[in-house]
Amino acid sequence: MNWFEILELIGKSRQVLIKKLSRNDCSWADDSGKHQNGIYIPEGIRQSGFLPPLININPDKPHILEAQFKTLWPSTGELKLSNLKHYSNKGSELHFTRVPKEEFADLTPASLLLGGIFKNSINDAAHWFLVLDSACEEAELLESLFDLDSEFHCSLFDPATAFKEPLNETDALIGEMISALKADTLDKFIAVAAKLPTPAHMASAAQSEYLRAHELTNLDPYAIPNPGDAIMKISRDIEYSIYKRVERRHRAAEVLRILSVENGLKGGESLVNAVVRGYPALDATFLSASQHRKSRAGRSFEHHIFRLLTDGKIPFDEQAVTGGRRPDFVLPSLKWLNAVDRDFNGAVILSAKTTLRERWKQVTLEKFNCGLFLATVDDRISASAIDDMGTHGVTLVVPESLKKSKDTCYDLKNNVITFADFFVNELATKREKFASAGKDKFKS
């Protein structure tokens, strides 16, 4: 389904469920030998009233509570008589079965189940459900629309209120822009709003907010219990929240400029005229917004890794050119990387990518005779891709919570370590000579 069809479904609903799918929720669809055929629903949702009430229909087995209900699956067009079953003697979760198998097959890790209760039933079905593969654009748009943070697993939402911006921020921006129009100072307002903060400034602001919230003075990875989780919180949640506020101001000013300055917006027919004639410029503006978000996220993540290395007093060279490549970080220095008499553990290549897809292969294009580490906060990497990285000598460095999460494929992979493992075991233990020696000793 395309994004506008999904929005239409959400708009027809009085309540919406979003659940990040664990491996147990969908592995049955890829393995014919598994007897399970469905999804696990957590206790909070079971008790919320979102799903039909459960009853015992077999007095000989009073611990089994269940219910049947019609479900509509718009992606496949199927109307299912689904089943809910709760084994009260086995745990708190609810088993949701009789669902379309193809919806759950071949999914990327951390995909999303989206469902809702219709305001008005369709074909006697009060509930609808669909699955969004985490690799698709619609999943990213859904995460942004409902402001799902890095710790999100499952929740219910009210579509009537979930999308509303804070009134104080919205009203303040509207008032400021109206005042600029009335005072004929719109050009000045647009000129100021057009200057988006640099990635370095955004990263620094997010780091400062995290430090204040946790009463810390720095991001020393040896002093923080879970440095990977800290970086994920800073980059995926705090910085993105700051960026969205800045971007809204910037894009609103840009749209107002296109409509009012370039196309003479005044109201009535002028509004239609300005929208139609300004559409190409508006389209380019929103395309630019999407591309800028992705490039900003990648560059900011490097700034956060830079801060960890700096606060940990770990020597490194950044963006050093070697062999036609430009690794994000060379530890302890480019000089030591190129030394002819060093051993394998005498240097480290550390690359940083918020999302991987196929871009991890860039890391392996040059052979450096040292450990290749790839830091990421991406929870969507498949098991086969992780194995492929391992055959190329790449070790993934992921946040601590993602390593053990049931939503990812990381926990049993030997070539996946946490940020804490990287700093404590790979640097401070295995390469203790340069892990905390300071930059001066290894200057190029």
N, C-alpha and C positions, 0 to 999 in steps of 0.2 A: 504494500500500500504506500502511496506517496504521502508526503507530510501533510498536505491539505486535507486528504481523506482522514488521516489520523486526528487532525484537529477537529474535524467535523464530528467524529465519533466522541471525542472528549467533550465537545460542546453539547452533545445530546445526553450526557451522563450527569447524574446527581452526585456520584462519588466515583473516584478512580483509584485503582490499585496499581502500584509499580513494584516489581520484585526483581532483584538481580538474581539470575539463575545460577545455582551452584552446579558443579559437575554431576551430582546425584540427580538433579532436576532434569537433566537432558541426556546423560550418557546412555540411558536405556534405549533411546531412539537410534543410536549408532551401534548397539550391541544386541543382536537378536537373541543371545543366550540369557539376557537378563529378564526376570519376570516382572520387574516393576514397570509400570506404564503410567507415569504421571509425575506430578510436581508435589513438593512438600510446602505446605503453607504454615508459617509460624504461629505460635499460640496467640499472639496479640491480634492477628487478623482473624483467627478462628473465633475469638471472643468478641470481636468488634461489631458483629451484626451485618457485615458486608456480605457474607455468604449465608445460605439458608440454614435454619436451625437443625441440629443433629438430634436423632432419636435412636433408641434401641429397638430394633425390629426382631431380634432373636433373644428371647428370655434366657435361653441356655448359655448365651454369651453376653452377659450384661456389660462387659468392658468394651464392647464394640458399639460405637455410635456412628450413624451414617445418615446420608441424605442423597437424593437424586434431584437434579435440576437441569433445565435446558440451558445450553450455552451456545451463543452464536460466535463463529470464528470468521470474521470478515475477510481475512487474507485468503482463505480457502473456500469461502462461501458455504461452509458446513454448519448444520444445526445438529448439535450433539446432545444426547442424554448423558450428561457427565455424572460422576459419582464422587461423593465426599465420604471419607472413612477415617475415624479417629480411634486408634487402639489406646484406650486410656491407661492400660497396664504397661505400655511400652514407651511412652513419652508424651510430650505436649504437642507435637506437630500433627498436622492434618494432612492426609493423603488425598490429592485431587487427581482423579483418574478419568479414563475415557475421554481423552483429548486427542487431537490430530497428530499422529506421529511425525508427519513431514514438517510440522511447525518446529519441532525440537531437534531435528536431524542436522548434523554438520554445522553446528553453531560455533561461533567464536566465543572463547571464555568471557564471562561477565556480560552476556547478553541479557536482555530485559523482557520480562513478562509484563504486558500492559493489559489491564482489564477495567471494566466499569459496570455500573448499574444504570441501565437506561432510565431516563425520566418517563418514557412510555415504551412498554415492551414491544419487541419486534418478533413476529411469528411465535408468540407465547414465550419468548426468551427474555428474561429480565437482565441477564448478564452477557457481556461480550468479552472476548479475550483475543489477543494476538501476541506474537513474539517478534521482537526487533533484534536482529543480529547486531552485536556491539560494533562490528566493523562498518555498519552502514551509517549514512549521514543522518537518517531519521533518529537513530539512537542518540547521537550527539545532540541533536536539536531537542529531543525529549529531556535529556539531562540538563540542558541549559534552561529550558522552559520551566521546569519544576525545581531548578536550582539544586540538583542532587550533588551532594559533596562526596569526597573521597571515602567517607566511612559509611555511605549509604548501602543498605541491604534490602529493606522492604518497608513500605509505608502506604497509608491511604491519604488521598488528597481531595479537597473540595474544589472542583473546577471553577466555581464562582468566585473564589478568593485567591486561588493559588497563583494566578498570573499578575496580581496587582502589585505595582511598585509602591514603596513607602510613600504615603501621601505628602509628607513634609518635603521629601526630595523632589517628587514630581511637581508639586505646586510651586516650589521655589524656582525650578528650572523654567516652568511655563511663565511664571511672573517675570522672570529676568528677561526672557526672550520677547514677551509682549512689550515690556518697557523699552527694550532696544528698538523695536519696530516703531513705537510711538515717538521716541526721541530721535529717530532717524540715525541711530548709532549702531545699526545692525552690522555694518561692515566691520566695525571695531570689535563687536562681540564675536563675530565669525572668525576674525583674525586670531583672537586669543584662544578660542575653542579649537581652532584648527591644529594647534600645537599639542599633539599627544605626547605624554611623557616618554622618555627613552626607556628601553628594556631595563637598563641598569637602575634608573630611578624607580621604576615600578617594583623591581626585585628588592631594592633596598627598603622601600616603604612596607612591603609585605613582611620582610624579615623583621623590621622594627616592631610591627604590630604583633607578630608572634612572640618576640622576646618580651614585650611588655605584658602580654597575656599570661606568659609562663614565668614571669619574674626571673628572666635570664639576662646575662650580660653579653653572651656571645653564642655562637653555634659550634662550639668545640665538639666534634663527633665522639671524642673520648669521654666527655662529661655528660652527654645526653644519652639516656638509656636506649632510645630508638631513633637514631638520627635520620633514618630513611623515612619513618613516619612523619617526622618533623618537616622534612623537605617536601613530602607529598602534601601535607596540610598547607604549607606556605605556598607552593606552586599551583596546586589544583583548586584550592579553596580561597585562601585569603587574597592572593594576588589577583585571581580571576574576579573576585567580588569587587576589588578596587578598580580593576580595569573596566568592568561593565559600567560602573558609575561614570568614569571618565569618557568611555566610548559613547555612551548615550548622549552626553552633552555634545560631543564632537559631531556625531552623525546627525543629531537633531539640527544643529546649526548648519550642517552641510545641506540637508534636505530643504531647510528654510531658505537657504541661499539660492538653491536651484529653482525653487518655486516662486519666490518673491522677487529676487533680484534679477535672475536671468529671464523669467517668463512672466513677470508683471502680475503676480498673484494679488487680487483684491477681494475676491469672493464671488459667489454666484457662478456665471459662465466662465469667469476668469480662472476659478479654481479648476474646472474641468480642462480648460485650455492649458493651464500650467502643468497639470498632471500628465496629460497626453503628450504635450510637446517636451516635457522634461523627463519623460520615461527613460530614454537612453542614458541620460546622466544619472538618474536615480538608480537604474539597474547597475551601472558601473560602480556607484557608491556602495551599494550593498554587497556586490561581489568583492570589492576592495576590503570591506569590513570583515568578510569571512576569511579572506586570505591573510589579512593582517593579524587576526586572532591566532591562526595557526603558526605563523612565523614568530610572533611575539612570544608564544608559549615555549617554543624551542629555545630561543635565545635566552629567555629568562631562566630556564632550568639550568643552563650553564652558569649563570651568575650565582645560583644557589649552591651548586657544587663548588664553585670558586670560593664561596664563603666558608663552606665546611673545611676545605683544604687549608685556607688561610688561618681560620680560628684554631685549627688543629696543629698549626705550625708545621705543616707538611710541605716540603719543598716541591715545586713543580714549575714547568713552563707551559704557558697557555698558547694554543693555536700556533705551535711551532711547525714550520714547514720542513718536512723530511721525506725524501723519496717521492716527491710530487704529491704527497698527501699532507693534510693539516689536521692531525689529531687534536681533539679538544684539550686534552691535558696529557703531558708527558711527565712522569715521575721517575726520579727526582729532577731531571733536567734533560734537555736535548743533548747536551755534552755527554752525559752518562749513557744515554740511549745509543749514541754513535760510538762509544768507546769500544775498541776492538778486543780488549782483554776482559770485558765483564762477562759474568755468567748469566744464565736465563733470568734469575731472580734479581739481577742488578738494575732492572728498570721495569716500568709499568706503563702501558697505554690505557688511559681511561677516557672513554667517550661518553657523551651524555645526550640522550634523546628521550623526550617526553613520550612519544609514540614511535613504534618501530616499523610495523608492516615489513616491507622488504628492505628498508634502508639500513638494517643492521649489516648487510653484506658489504657496505662501504668500509666497514671497520676492518675487513679481512683482505682488502685489496693489496696491501703491502705486508710483507713478512718482516717483523721487527726482532725476532728471537727474544721475546719477552711475553709476559702475561698480557692478554687482551681482555679488558673489562668494559662492559657496557652498562652504564647506569640508566635506569628508567623508572617511571612511575606508571607504566602501562600495564593494566591488568587483563589485556585482551590477547596475550600471546598464546598460540596453540601449542600443544605438547610436541607436535611434529616440528614446528619452527624452533622450539627450544632445543630439541635433539639435533636439528640441522646446525644450529649455532655451536653446539658442543663438538660436532665433527670438524668444525672450522677453528676450534680452539678459543671460542668466545665464551666468557663467563658472564652471565647476567647478574647485575647488582640491583636488588629490588627492595622496597620498603619492608620492614619486618612484618607488618600485618598482612601484606600481600603474599609473602613467602608461605605463611601457614593458612591462608584463606582457602575455604572450600569453593570459592568462586573462581579461583585461578588454577593453572596447571603447574605451579611452581614447587609445591611442597616436597615432592619425591625426586626432583631433578638435581643431580649432583653438580651440574654446571650453573646452578642458580644459588646465589648467596645473598645475604642481607647487607645493607649498608654497614651495620654494626660488625658483621663478619669481615667485611672488606677492610675496615679501619683497624680492627683489633687483631684479626688473624693474618690477613694478607699483608698488611703494612707493619703494624707494631710488633708482631711476632715473627713472621717469616722474613720481613725486610726491615728489621728494627734499626739498621744503620742509617737509613734515610727517612724513616717514618716520622721522626720527631727531632731531626738534627737541625732544622732551620734552613732557610734559603741560602744563606751566605756560603755555606760549605760547597754547594753544588751549582753555583752560578756558572752559566755557559761562557 
